[in-house]
Amino acid sequence: MEIKVPDFYSEKSAKVTKIAVRPGDTVKAWGEICTIETGKGSQVLKSKKAGVVKSVSCEVGKDYACGTVLAVVEEADARPAEKPAAPVEKPAEKAAASAGLFEVKMPDFYEDKSARVTKVAVKQGDSVKAWGEICTIETSKGSQVLKSKKAGVVKVLNCEAGKDYPNGTVLAQIAVGETAAQPVTAEKPAESTAAAEIYAVKMPEFYEDKSAKVTKVAVKQGDSVKAWGEICTIETSKGSQVLKSKKAGVVKTLHCEAGKDYPNGTVLAEIAVGSAAAQPAAEAPSAGTVKENSAEADLLILGGGTGGYMAAIAAARKGRKVTIVEKNRLGGTCLNVGCIPTKALIASALTYQKVLQAETFGVKLHGTAEADMGAMIERKDKIVDTLVNGVGYLMRKNQITVVKGSASFLDDTHVLVSGGQEKTTYTFKDCIIATGSVVSNPPVQGLDNELVLDSTKALADKELPKSIVIVGGGVIGMEFAFLYRNLGAEVTVIEFLPRLLAVLDPDLSEKIEEIARERGIQVETGAGVKAIQTTVDGKALTSFEKEGKLQYAVSDKVLVATGRKPNLEGLGLEKTGIALNERGRGIKVDDHMKTSVDHIYAVGDVNNRIQLAHAASEEGIIAVENMTGGERTFDVTMVPSVIFTEPEIATVGLNRTQCQEKGIAFREGVFHYRANGKALTMNETEGFVRLLKDEHDVIIGGAVIGADASNLIAVIAEAVANHLKDTDLDRTIFAHPTTAEVVHEAALDLSIGAFNE
């Protein structure tokens, strides 16, 4: 049994600080082997079984990568009393050895679910030495060469350069020993296994779980099984699953016990097939057969986005047993096709611009910079995958059951979840709806044109257009406008309303439009798009009406960015007592996030209060607090909002327009970036900060347009949330030189006047 450095979520290695044994020592089950140290603290590594320490491969004070074998313990029950113990083989190695084959597999990575083969060093029929190179793979952690541990002949090659393969995939089979001398045949892996009279029943490769628990074993060694006969039942975070033998035969070896966990890919049983199987083969289950189940859920959450998974964690930590249903990937819109991927591309675009402007900072470049959109998309994908896998880890860490499928209400206490070949009816005590939002398209002819993108498609497009028309001058549209312009594309923004970013105060809208035009972005406001067509030379022709005249814009691509709407499709709300907002725009909730049905809550974009990921998270936490005996409300004015244009724009609390509409007397303090020392060093002097206070000198709102606005708004949000006065900010010491000083100066402007302007 190998004692390895565990796979940690955020650590790549660990330091050995103590070794408790030496070769030849006897250890008890769960006896101490060594102590390791990570950034999270110390951990004692133990032997799960009693035995003798065969080897120790570590030293005190040295770091070892995750997965490194630190010691090997020869199990006591593996050593016969009268003769030396035979080498202990893993179940998977036994099957391969009995067939005279050695399998070269894709390793099991902690963060990546698959890897790309970038080079194949052999071809079928080649001879390879022990530790000879087979292929090179690429993961998010870098390149790795896969080798054959044994000498032989490449019997089967199952990989090609440039293709991705899941963890555990057999990439090559090496014929060793006597088999190596036999003629090479191009057999499929499954066929070669059958020829060896052995069929292995393995633990499946799960997307989010690294292992599963065997809850029931239906056979014992020596039993006969029919084709598709039950072997065992396993339990994962997604529920129970029965593992079956695809072939008829006799159970030759059984490598599992009820109540124990086994990693993905573990051989749980070996079935001797062929002449040993006299039973008639049973037919495989029909592809059209749907298995129907029933289950109970203490708290059922529909949707694994930021609102759903944060609510799940909050509830789990309050002792609730949580089941979360997600039909796509965990993380929802924000992590997969929204906040995170757009910011990753924006960061790449800004870096490209910094390179182009390097001489401004006294840096001379010898050569030209090139924007590689394909590489930017790949970088974005790696970031997204890391965060999505992180959410999966959090679900496992907090013992939250994740079910993959689509949910639909049957009534106020039952939800049907459909996924694959199974349907499960859940009876729930409480429920949180967190299904998010979907793209909302305008009634424009030609949206199905292949040259038309929505935000999701744009985030996957590896070809940078030379020109693009963006339909919509809201948050999504303007972020993409600056993104594409910074990468060198010709950009035209067409907005139906009289001004861009109409949610902002007019002067902020005017300022960002002024900056956009200075950067070369063509802006058409008060313009309604009519149709999108394709020209004879393969360009997109966008027609729009402005001031009563029909006008046209020609571009390589068109991005439709007119916003999102609550995702209610297929939820079956008509079968419940859940009420909708006016005109059906989202689920109606009160300030406690409760719907019109007492034990059902709705959080995030689906309630259409405010479409921001951090608002959804807070709403989810508030919903949990209220359903577990707390009392907390949601105040939308406390939610900061950031628009990642260049420069950034951030707001919180009330703005000028809202104060005027509500009849609130206010006074404002303003300070400009041009008078800030740090902004000058960064060459980012565009913009200003504005603070609003009421007649009691309490800060009631603020806005920032300029460098670091996304960070500076946190200071103002803290002031608004805690009802601070301008003097509270006046008396706070801000570090110098920082862009945060613009907030301090604006606060001073509210009282005794700004010092540096």
C-alpha positions in Angstrom: 0.0 0.0 0.0 1.4 3.4 -1.1 1.4 6.4 1.3 1.2 9.4 -0.9 1.1 13.2 -0.6 -2.6 14.0 -0.8 -4.1 16.1 -3.7 -4.8 19.5 -2.2 -7.1 22.0 -3.8 -4.9 25.0 -3.6 -1.4 23.5 -2.7 0.8 21.8 -5.3 3.2 20.2 -2.8 3.8 19.7 1.0 6.9 19.6 3.2 7.7 16.5 5.3 8.4 17.7 8.9 8.6 14.4 10.7 9.1 10.7 9.7 7.8 8.2 12.3 9.0 4.9 10.8 11.9 3.3 9.0 12.1 0.3 6.6 11.3 -2.9 8.4 9.1 -1.4 11.1 5.8 -3.0 11.8 2.8 -0.6 11.8 -0.7 -1.0 13.0 -3.8 -0.1 11.0 -4.0 3.7 11.0 -0.5 3.9 12.4 1.5 7.1 11.8 3.9 7.2 8.9 5.0 10.8 8.7 3.8 14.4 9.2 3.5 17.0 6.4 3.1 20.7 6.4 1.1 22.8 3.9 -0.1 26.4 3.8 -3.2 25.2 5.6 -1.3 23.6 8.5 0.1 20.2 9.6 -1.3 16.8 8.7 -0.4 13.3 9.9 -0.3 10.6 7.1 -1.2 7.1 8.3 -1.3 3.6 7.0 -4.9 2.5 6.6 -3.9 -1.2 7.1 -1.5 -3.0 9.4 1.8 -4.3 7.8 5.5 -3.9 7.5 7.2 -0.7 6.1 8.8 -1.9 2.9 10.4 1.4 1.9 10.6 5.1 2.9 11.1 7.6 0.1 11.1 10.9 1.8 13.3 13.1 4.0 12.5 15.6 6.7 12.6 19.2 5.5 12.0 18.5 1.8 9.0 19.4 -0.3 7.2 16.7 -2.3 4.6 17.2 -5.1 1.0 16.0 -4.6 0.7 12.3 -5.5 4.4 11.5 -4.6 4.8 8.1 -2.9 6.4 8.8 0.5 6.4 5.2 1.8 5.3 1.7 0.9 3.6 -0.6 3.5 3.4 -4.3 2.8 0.0 -5.4 4.2 0.2 -8.1 6.9 -2.6 -10.1 5.4 -0.9 -10.1 2.0 2.1 -12.1 3.3 1.6 -16.0 3.6 3.0 -17.4 6.8 5.3 -20.1 5.2 6.7 -18.3 2.1 7.9 -14.8 1.2 5.1 -12.5 0.2 4.4 -12.0 -3.5 4.5 -8.4 -4.7 1.2 -6.7 -4.0 -0.5 -5.8 -7.3 -3.2 -3.2 -7.7 -6.5 -4.6 -9.1 -6.0 -2.8 -12.4 -2.5 -4.2 -12.8 -3.7 -7.8 -12.1 -6.1 -7.6 -15.1 -3.5 -6.2 -17.4 -0.8 -8.7 -16.2 -3.1 -11.7 -16.8 -3.7 -10.5 -20.3 0.1 -9.9 -21.0 -0.7 -6.3 -21.6 0.4 -3.1 -19.9 -1.9 -0.1 -20.3 -0.6 3.4 -20.7 -3.5 5.6 -19.4 -4.3 9.3 -19.1 -3.5 10.1 -15.5 -6.1 11.3 -13.0 -5.5 15.0 -12.5 -6.9 17.0 -9.6 -8.1 20.1 -11.4 -8.3 18.9 -15.1 -10.9 16.4 -16.2 -9.0 15.7 -19.4 -5.7 16.5 -21.2 -4.6 17.0 -24.8 -2.2 14.7 -26.5 0.3 17.1 -28.2 2.8 14.5 -29.5 2.7 10.7 -30.2 6.2 9.2 -30.1 5.3 5.6 -31.3 3.1 3.8 -33.8 1.4 0.5 -33.7 3.9 -2.4 -33.9 6.9 -0.4 -32.5 9.0 -1.9 -29.9 9.5 0.1 -26.7 12.0 -0.2 -23.9 11.0 0.0 -20.2 10.3 3.7 -19.4 10.2 4.4 -23.1 8.2 7.5 -24.3 4.7 6.9 -25.6 3.2 10.4 -25.9 3.3 13.9 -24.5 0.2 15.5 -22.9 -0.7 19.1 -22.0 -2.8 20.1 -19.0 -3.4 23.5 -17.3 -0.3 22.7 -15.2 2.0 22.2 -18.2 3.4 19.4 -20.4 4.0 15.8 -19.2 5.6 12.8 -21.0 3.8 9.5 -20.6 6.0 6.4 -20.6 5.6 2.6 -20.6 6.8 1.1 -17.4 7.5 -2.2 -19.2 9.3 -3.2 -22.3 7.2 -4.7 -25.2 5.5 -4.0 -28.4 2.8 -1.3 -29.1 -0.2 -3.6 -29.7 -2.9 -0.9 -29.7 -2.6 2.9 -30.0 -5.7 4.8 -29.0 -4.6 8.4 -29.2 -3.9 11.1 -31.8 -2.0 14.4 -31.5 -4.2 17.4 -31.0 -7.1 15.6 -29.4 -8.4 15.7 -25.8 -8.9 12.5 -23.8 -10.6 12.2 -20.3 -8.7 11.0 -17.2 -8.3 7.3 -17.1 -8.5 6.8 -20.9 -6.3 3.9 -22.2 -4.0 5.7 -24.7 -1.9 2.7 -25.6 -1.5 -1.1 -24.8 1.9 -2.6 -24.7 2.2 -6.4 -25.2 4.8 -7.6 -22.7 6.4 -11.0 -22.0 5.4 -13.8 -24.4 2.7 -11.7 -25.9 5.3 -9.2 -27.2 6.5 -11.7 -29.7 3.1 -12.4 -31.2 1.9 -10.8 -34.4 0.4 -7.4 -33.9 -3.3 -7.1 -34.6 -5.4 -3.9 -34.5 -7.8 -5.0 -31.8 -10.0 -2.6 -29.9 -9.2 -2.5 -26.2 -12.5 -4.1 -25.2 -11.9 -6.9 -27.8 -8.4 -7.6 -26.5 -9.8 -7.8 -23.0 -12.4 -10.3 -24.1 -9.7 -12.5 -25.7 -8.0 -12.6 -22.3 -11.2 -14.1 -20.8 -11.4 -11.2 -18.3 -13.9 -8.3 -18.1 -13.2 -5.6 -15.5 -16.0 -3.8 -13.7 -14.6 -0.4 -12.8 -15.6 2.6 -10.7 -16.8 5.1 -13.3 -15.0 8.4 -14.0 -17.2 11.1 -12.5 -17.1 14.8 -13.4 -17.2 16.2 -9.9 -16.4 13.3 -7.5 -13.0 11.7 -7.2 -14.3 8.6 -5.6 -17.6 6.8 -4.6 -18.8 4.6 -1.8 -19.9 1.0 -2.5 -23.1 0.7 -0.5 -24.1 -2.8 -1.6 -22.3 -5.8 -3.2 -24.7 -8.1 -5.0 -22.3 -11.0 -5.8 -19.5 -13.0 -4.2 -16.4 -14.6 -5.7 -17.3 -17.7 -7.8 -20.9 -16.5 -8.6 -22.2 -16.7 -12.2 -23.5 -13.5 -13.6 -25.6 -12.8 -16.7 -24.8 -10.1 -19.2 -26.0 -6.8 -17.6 -26.2 -8.5 -14.3 -25.8 -6.4 -11.1 -22.4 -6.4 -9.4 -22.7 -3.6 -6.8 -24.3 -0.3 -6.0 -22.4 2.9 -5.5 -23.2 6.3 -3.9 -21.9 9.6 -5.2 -22.9 13.2 -4.6 -25.3 12.8 -7.5 -27.1 9.8 -6.0 -27.1 6.0 -6.2 -26.0 4.0 -9.3 -26.0 0.3 -10.0 -22.8 -1.1 -11.7 -23.4 -4.1 -14.0 -21.3 -6.5 -15.9 -21.7 -6.0 -19.7 -20.8 -9.6 -20.3 -21.9 -13.0 -18.9 -19.4 -15.0 -16.9 -18.1 -15.9 -13.4 -16.9 -13.6 -10.7 -13.2 -14.4 -10.7 -12.1 -11.7 -8.2 -13.9 -9.2 -6.1 -12.1 -6.1 -5.0 -14.7 -4.1 -3.1 -16.6 -4.1 0.2 -19.8 -2.4 1.2 -19.2 0.8 3.1 -15.8 1.7 1.6 -14.8 4.4 -0.8 -12.9 3.7 -4.0 -11.3 6.2 -6.4 -12.5 6.6 -10.0 -11.1 3.9 -12.3 -10.7 1.3 -9.5 -11.3 -2.3 -10.7 -14.1 -3.5 -8.4 -14.6 -6.9 -9.9 -13.1 -9.2 -12.6 -15.5 -11.4 -14.6 -14.1 -14.5 -16.3 -15.9 -14.6 -19.7 -15.8 -16.9 -22.7 -15.8 -20.6 -22.0 -16.3 -19.9 -18.3 -19.7 -18.3 -19.0 -22.3 -20.9 -20.0 -25.3 -18.7 -19.3 -27.3 -17.2 -22.2 -26.5 -13.5 -22.7 -29.2 -11.1 -21.6 -30.1 -8.1 -23.7 -28.8 -4.7 -22.8 -31.3 -2.3 -21.4 -33.3 -0.5 -24.0 -32.0 3.0 -24.8 -35.5 4.3 -24.6 -36.1 2.9 -21.1 -36.4 5.6 -18.4 -35.9 4.6 -14.8 -38.2 6.4 -12.4 -37.2 7.1 -8.8 -38.4 9.0 -5.8 -36.4 10.8 -3.1 -36.7 13.3 -0.3 -34.9 16.6 0.1 -34.6 18.7 3.2 -33.6 21.8 1.1 -33.8 21.5 -2.6 -32.0 24.2 -4.6 -32.7 24.6 -8.4 -29.7 26.0 -10.0 -25.9 25.8 -9.3 -25.0 29.4 -10.1 -23.6 32.0 -7.7 -27.0 32.4 -6.0 -27.6 28.6 -5.7 -24.3 27.3 -4.6 -23.7 30.1 -2.1 -27.1 29.4 -0.6 -26.2 25.7 -0.5 -23.0 26.3 1.5 -24.8 28.7 3.9 -27.5 26.1 4.5 -25.1 23.2 4.9 -23.2 25.2 7.5 -26.5 25.7 9.4 -27.1 22.0 9.5 -29.4 21.6 6.6 -29.1 18.6 4.3 -28.9 20.2 0.8 -29.6 18.8 -2.7 -28.7 21.1 -5.6 -29.9 20.5 -9.1 -28.0 21.9 -12.1 -28.5 20.9 -15.7 -25.3 22.4 -17.0 -22.0 23.2 -15.3 -21.8 24.5 -11.7 -21.1 28.2 -11.4 -24.0 29.3 -13.7 -23.8 32.3 -16.0 -21.3 34.2 -14.0 -18.5 31.6 -13.9 -19.1 30.0 -17.3 -20.4 32.7 -19.8 -20.5 36.0 -17.9 -18.5 37.8 -15.3 -15.4 35.7 -15.2 -14.8 34.9 -18.9 -15.5 38.5 -20.0 -13.1 39.8 -17.3 -10.4 37.3 -18.4 -10.6 38.6 -22.0 -10.8 42.2 -20.9 -7.6 41.7 -18.9 -5.9 40.2 -22.0 -7.1 43.2 -24.1 -5.8 45.7 -21.5 -2.4 43.9 -21.4 -2.2 44.2 -25.2 -2.9 47.9 -25.0 -0.3 48.4 -22.3 2.3 46.7 -24.6 1.3 49.1 -27.4 1.7 52.1 -25.0 5.0 50.8 -23.5 7.1 53.7 -24.8 4.9 56.1 -22.8 6.5 54.5 -19.7 10.0 54.5 -21.2 9.9 50.9 -22.4 11.1 50.4 -26.0 10.0 47.2 -27.8 11.9 45.8 -30.7 9.2 44.1 -32.7 5.5 44.2 -33.0 2.8 43.0 -30.6 0.1 40.6 -31.8 -3.3 39.9 -30.3 -3.8 36.1 -30.4 -7.5 35.7 -29.8 -7.2 31.9 -29.8 -4.6 32.0 -27.0 -6.8 34.5 -25.1 -9.8 32.2 -25.3 -7.7 29.2 -24.1 -6.5 31.2 -21.1 -10.0 32.2 -20.3 -11.2 28.6 -20.5 -8.5 27.5 -18.1 -9.5 30.1 -15.6 -13.2 29.2 -15.9 -12.4 25.5 -15.5 -10.4 26.1 -12.4 -13.2 28.1 -10.8 -15.9 25.6 -11.8 -13.9 22.7 -10.4 -13.4 24.8 -7.3 -17.2 25.1 -6.9 -17.4 21.3 -7.2 -14.8 20.9 -4.5 -16.8 23.3 -2.2 -19.9 21.1 -2.8 -18.0 18.0 -1.7 -16.4 19.8 1.2 -19.7 20.9 2.6 -21.4 17.5 1.9 -23.9 19.0 -0.6 -25.5 16.5 -3.0 -25.3 17.7 -6.6 -27.8 16.2 -9.1 -27.4 16.8 -12.8 -30.7 17.3 -14.6 -33.6 19.6 -15.5 -36.1 20.5 -12.8 -39.9 21.0 -13.1 -42.4 21.6 -10.3 -45.2 19.1 -10.0 -46.9 21.1 -7.2 -45.9 23.1 -4.2 -43.9 20.2 -2.5 -42.7 18.1 -5.4 -40.1 18.6 -8.2 -39.4 16.2 -11.0 -35.7 16.1 -12.0 -34.9 14.5 -15.4 -31.4 13.6 -16.4 -30.2 11.0 -18.9 -32.2 7.7 -18.5 -33.5 8.6 -15.1 -36.3 10.7 -13.6 -36.5 11.4 -9.9 -39.4 13.0 -8.0 -38.2 14.9 -5.1 -40.4 15.7 -2.1 -38.9 18.8 -0.5 -39.3 20.6 2.8 -37.9 23.9 1.6 -36.9 25.0 -1.9 -34.8 27.8 -3.4 -35.2 28.7 -7.1 -31.9 30.0 -8.5 -32.2 29.3 -12.2 -30.7 32.6 -13.3 -31.3 34.2 -16.6 -31.0 33.6 -20.4 -30.1 35.9 -23.3 -33.0 38.2 -24.3 -33.0 38.9 -28.0 -34.8 41.9 -29.7 -37.4 41.4 -32.5 -34.8 41.8 -35.3 -34.9 40.0 -38.6 -31.8 37.9 -39.3 -30.7 37.0 -35.8 -30.1 33.4 -37.0 -27.5 34.7 -39.4 -24.2 32.8 -39.0 -22.4 36.1 -38.7 -24.5 37.1 -35.6 -23.1 36.4 -32.1 -24.6 36.6 -28.7 -22.4 37.1 -25.6 -21.9 33.3 -25.1 -20.8 32.7 -28.7 -18.5 35.7 -28.6 -16.7 34.3 -25.5 -15.9 31.2 -27.5 -15.0 32.8 -30.9 -11.2 32.3 -31.4 -11.2 34.5 -34.5 -10.8 38.2 -33.8 -13.1 40.2 -36.2 -11.5 43.2 -38.0 -14.8 45.0 -37.5 -17.9 44.4 -35.4 -21.3 46.0 -34.9 -22.7 45.7 -31.3 -26.4 45.9 -31.0 -27.1 47.4 -27.5 -25.2 50.1 -25.6 -25.9 48.7 -22.1 -23.5 47.0 -19.7 -22.7 43.9 -21.8 -22.5 45.9 -25.1 -20.2 48.5 -23.8 -17.8 46.1 -22.1 -17.5 44.2 -25.3 -17.1 47.5 -27.3 -14.0 48.5 -25.3 -12.7 44.9 -25.3 -12.8 44.6 -29.1 -11.6 48.1 -29.7 -8.6 47.5 -27.4 -7.7 44.5 -29.5 -7.8 46.7 -32.7 -11.2 46.0 -34.1 -13.4 48.7 -35.7 -16.4 48.9 -33.4 -19.9 50.4 -34.0 -22.4 50.5 -31.1 -26.1 50.9 -32.0 -28.3 51.8 -29.0 -32.1 52.3 -29.1 -32.2 54.7 -26.2 -31.1 58.3 -26.4 -27.9 57.6 -24.4 -25.5 54.8 -23.6 -25.7 53.0 -20.2 -29.1 54.6 -19.4 -29.0 53.2 -15.8 -26.3 55.8 -14.9 -26.7 59.5 -14.2 -26.6 61.4 -17.5 -23.2 63.0 -16.9 -21.6 59.6 -16.4 -23.2 58.3 -19.6 -22.0 61.4 -21.5 -18.5 60.9 -20.1 -18.2 57.3 -21.2 -19.6 58.1 -24.6 -17.0 60.9 -25.0 -14.2 58.5 -24.0 -15.6 55.8 -26.4 -15.6 58.2 -29.3 -12.1 59.4 -28.5 -10.9 55.7 -28.6 -12.4 55.3 -32.1 -15.7 53.6 -31.2 -18.6 54.8 -33.4 -21.7 55.4 -31.4 -25.2 55.6 -32.8 -27.8 56.4 -30.1 -31.6 56.7 -30.6 -31.2 54.1 -33.3 -33.4 51.0 -33.8 -31.9 48.0 -35.6 -34.3 46.6 -38.2 -32.5 43.6 -39.9 -29.1 41.8 -40.3 -28.3 40.4 -43.7 -25.3 39.1 -45.5 -23.6 41.0 -48.4 -22.4 39.3 -51.6 -18.8 39.4 -50.2 -19.7 37.6 -47.0 -20.0 40.7 -44.7 -22.8 41.4 -42.2 -25.1 44.3 -43.2 -27.0 45.8 -40.3 -29.8 48.2 -41.1 -31.1 50.7 -38.5 -33.4 53.6 -38.3 -32.2 56.9 -36.8 -34.1 60.2 -36.9 -36.5 58.7 -39.4 -33.9 57.6 -41.9 -32.7 54.1 -42.7 -29.0 53.7 -42.4 -26.5 50.8 -42.8 -23.4 49.4 -41.1 -21.1 46.8 -42.7 -18.9 44.6 -40.5 -17.3 41.1 -40.2 -19.5 40.2 -37.3 -22.5 41.4 -35.3 -22.8 41.0 -31.5 -26.4 41.2 -30.1 -26.0 42.4 -26.5 -29.5 43.6 -25.5 -29.6 42.1 -22.1 -30.9 39.0 -20.3 -34.3 37.8 -18.9 -35.3 35.5 -16.0 -34.9 31.8 -16.8 -38.4 30.4 -16.2 -38.7 28.0 -19.1 -39.7 24.4 -18.1 -40.0 25.2 -14.4 -43.7 24.3 -14.4 -44.5 27.3 -12.2 -48.1 27.1 -13.4 -48.5 24.0 -11.3 -47.7 25.9 -8.2 -49.0 28.9 -6.2 -45.9 30.9 -7.1 -46.7 34.4 -8.4 -44.8 36.3 -11.1 -43.9 39.9 -11.3 -45.8 42.3 -13.5 -45.8 41.1 -17.2 -44.3 37.8 -16.0 -40.8 39.3 -15.7 -39.4 37.0 -13.1 -40.7 35.4 -9.8 -42.2 37.8 -7.3 -40.5 37.8 -3.9 -40.6 39.9 -0.8 -37.6 41.5 0.9 -36.9 38.1 2.7 -36.6 36.5 -0.8 -39.8 34.5 -0.1 -42.2 33.8 -2.9 -46.0 33.6 -2.6 -45.5 30.0 -1.4 -44.3 30.1 2.2 -41.5 27.5 2.0 -40.3 28.4 -1.5 -37.7 31.2 -2.1 -36.3 32.7 -5.3 -32.9 34.4 -5.6 -30.7 36.0 -8.2 -31.6 36.9 -11.8 -34.8 34.7 -11.7 -36.5 37.2 -9.5 -35.4 40.1 -11.7 -34.7 42.5 -8.8 -31.1 43.1 -9.9 -29.0 41.0 -12.3 -25.7 40.9 -10.6 -23.8 37.8 -9.4 -22.8 39.3 -6.0 -26.5 40.3 -5.4 -27.6 36.7 -6.2 -25.1 35.4 -3.6 -26.3 37.8 -0.9 -30.0 37.0 -1.7 -29.2 33.3 -1.4 -27.6 33.8 2.0 -30.5 36.0 3.1 -33.0 33.3 2.0 -31.3 30.7 4.1 -31.1 32.9 7.1 -34.8 33.6 6.9 -35.8 29.9 6.4 -33.6 28.9 9.4 -35.2 31.2 12.0 -33.4 34.4 11.2 -34.8 37.8 10.2 -33.0 39.6 7.4 -34.0 41.7 4.5 -32.4 42.6 1.2 -31.9 46.3 0.3 -31.1 46.8 -3.4 -29.6 50.2 -2.8 -26.8 48.6 -0.8 -25.6 46.6 -3.9 -22.5 48.0 -5.7 -22.4 47.8 -9.5 -19.4 47.8 -11.7 -19.1 48.2 -15.5 -15.8 47.1 -16.9 -15.3 49.6 -19.6 -12.1 51.6 -19.9 -12.0 53.3 -17.6 -14.2 51.4 -15.2 -17.5 52.7 -13.9 -18.8 51.8 -10.4 -21.8 52.9 -8.4 -23.6 52.2 -5.1 -26.5 53.6 -3.2 -28.7 56.4 -4.6 -27.6 58.5 -7.6 -28.6 62.1 -8.5 -31.6 61.1 -10.6 -33.0 58.8 -7.9 -32.6 61.5 -5.2 -34.5 64.0 -7.4 -37.3 61.5 -8.1 -37.6 60.7 -4.4 -37.4 64.3 -3.3 -34.3 63.7 -1.2 -32.3 66.8 -0.5 -28.6 66.1 -1.2 -25.2 67.6 -1.5 -22.4 66.2 -3.6 -18.6 66.2 -3.3 -16.4 65.6 -6.4 -12.7 65.0 -7.0 -11.0 64.3 -10.4 -8.3 61.8 -11.2 -6.2 64.4 -12.9 -5.2 65.7 -9.5 -4.3 62.3 -8.1 -0.6 61.4 -8.0 -1.0 57.6 -8.4 -3.3 58.2 -11.4 -0.6 60.3 -13.0 2.1 57.6 -12.5 -0.3 55.1 -14.1 -1.1 57.4 -17.0 -4.8 57.0 -16.2 -6.1 60.5 -15.4 -9.6 60.2 -17.0 -12.6 60.3 -14.6 -13.8 61.4 -11.2 -15.4 60.3 -8.0 -18.7 61.7 -6.7 -20.2 61.2 -3.2 -23.7 62.2 -2.2 -24.8 63.0 1.4 -28.3 63.8 2.8 -29.3 66.6 5.1 -28.0 64.7 8.0 -24.5 64.4 6.5 -24.9 60.7 5.9 -23.3 59.2 2.8 -26.3 57.9 0.7 -24.6 57.1 -2.6 -21.5 57.4 -4.8 -20.1 56.9 -8.2 -16.6 56.4 -9.6 -15.5 56.5 -13.2 -11.8 56.0 -13.5 -8.9 53.6 -12.8 -9.5 51.0 -10.1 -13.2 52.0 -9.8 -14.1 48.3 -9.2 -12.0 48.3 -6.1 -12.7 51.9 -4.8 -16.4 51.3 -4.8 -16.0 49.0 -1.9 -15.0 51.9 0.3 -18.1 53.8 -0.6 -20.3 50.7 -0.3 -19.0 50.3 3.3 -20.0 53.9 4.0 -23.4 53.6 2.5 -24.2 50.3 4.2 -23.1 51.5 7.7 -24.7 55.0 7.3 -21.3 56.8 7.8 -21.1 60.5 7.6 -18.7 62.5 5.4 -16.6 63.3 8.5 -16.1 59.6 9.1 -14.3 59.4 5.8 -12.6 62.7 6.4 -10.9 61.3 9.5 -9.9 58.0 7.9 -6.3 57.9 6.9 -5.8 56.8 3.2 -2.4 55.5 2.1 -0.4 57.7 -0.3 0.1 57.5 -3.2 -3.0 55.5 -4.1 -6.0 56.0 -6.3 -8.1 55.5 -3.1 -7.2 59.1 -2.2 -9.8 60.3 -4.7 -12.5 59.0 -2.4 -10.9 60.8 0.6 -10.7 64.1 -1.3 -14.4 63.8 -2.5 -15.4 63.3 1.2 -13.4 66.4 2.1 -15.2 68.3 -0.7 -18.4 67.5 1.1 -17.3 69.3 4.2 -14.3 71.7 4.3 -13.3 71.3 0.6 -10.8 69.1 -1.3 -7.2 69.9 -0.5 -5.6 68.9 -3.8 -7.9 70.4 -6.4 
